[in-house]
Amino acid sequence: MGLPLPLPAFASQLAEAAGRLPQPVRAILWMLVACLLFAILNAFIREASRAMHPFQAVFFRNLFGLLFMLPWIRTAGLESLNRHRIRLYLGRTAVGLLSMFAWFWALKLLPFAEAIALSFASPLFATLLAALFLGEQVRIRRWTAILVGFAGVLVILRPGADAFSVGALFALASAALGACGIIFTKQLVRSESTTAVVTIMVLIQTPMALIPALFVWEWPAASLWPMLLTMGLAGSLGHMSFVRALRLAEASSLMPYDYARLVFAAIIGWLFFAEVPDNWTWVGSAIIAAAAVYIARREVKLKAMPAAALASALPDEPPAIVTKTEPAA
């Protein structure tokens, strides 16, 4: 029997074999890799937030994430930046940071899988906010899906039960703020490239995260530095894997696989934190996932239909509930 292949040769052959897979299969695999990396990232975030103040953990997550993304940022450049949209960039970064602060606290206080499950409420908040502030049409079927999704949140939280906690409020606040970030992003991509949006966010977010961290600053113990580095690496690799998946398939077709994060989170929680999600967490997560996937599929289907066909396809739906409020400049 011959010697095993050296690691570079094995990686090369693995990449070559993956390249022969059908494109949709490769997209799904990249999405699953991203989900696994994000679950690992959240596990390290939880440990870091318990070992230091979450404000500091947020700063180091951004700092090392920025360091690992520097080669990509250098390649992307800033040529496409529209400086007249800087207020939107600052708004997007501010709500993103607030969402991150709330998320780090949620991971610190909640069972691991439960925190991940509650984060899935973000698409529900995003659909609601898009109707209220961007004037996007949301008809009765999607309003119903939103209500069903929030019912799933209540199944997880069980108001009045011991499971309802401050950590759950932080998780929902993070999801709602993340949805606000999606609204800002939707406005930005009307005039900015995706590359510019991601690049500017990373560059602004790190110094902004430093400000609150300075008020609680303590130098991390030497044993924490490998964990902080791994947070940055896992976040950057997860982002790159997600982008690769989006290059190979539509976001709506990949969305159902995003819920693999809960499976990975349950496995990590069981292996490393001795936590097992209760049945209510699984049931509530399934309800939220079904509602969010339905909303995404419905939006794609409606956008693909011409106006005449759309009118005839929706005889049972009243006019969309929208507001006349103009989006912020």
Secondary structure as UniProt FT lines:
FT   HELIX           7..19
FT   HELIX           23..51
FT   HELIX           54..76
FT   TURN            79..80
FT   HELIX           83..85
FT   HELIX           86..109
FT   HELIX           112..119
FT   TURN            120..121
FT   HELIX           122..133
FT   HELIX           140..157
FT   TURN            159..160
FT   TURN            162..163
FT   HELIX           166..188
FT   TURN            189..191
FT   HELIX           194..214
FT   TURN            215..216
FT   HELIX           222..224
FT   HELIX           225..248
FT   HELIX           251..258
FT   HELIX           260..272
FT   HELIX           279..304
FT   HELIX           307..313
FT   TURN            315..316
//
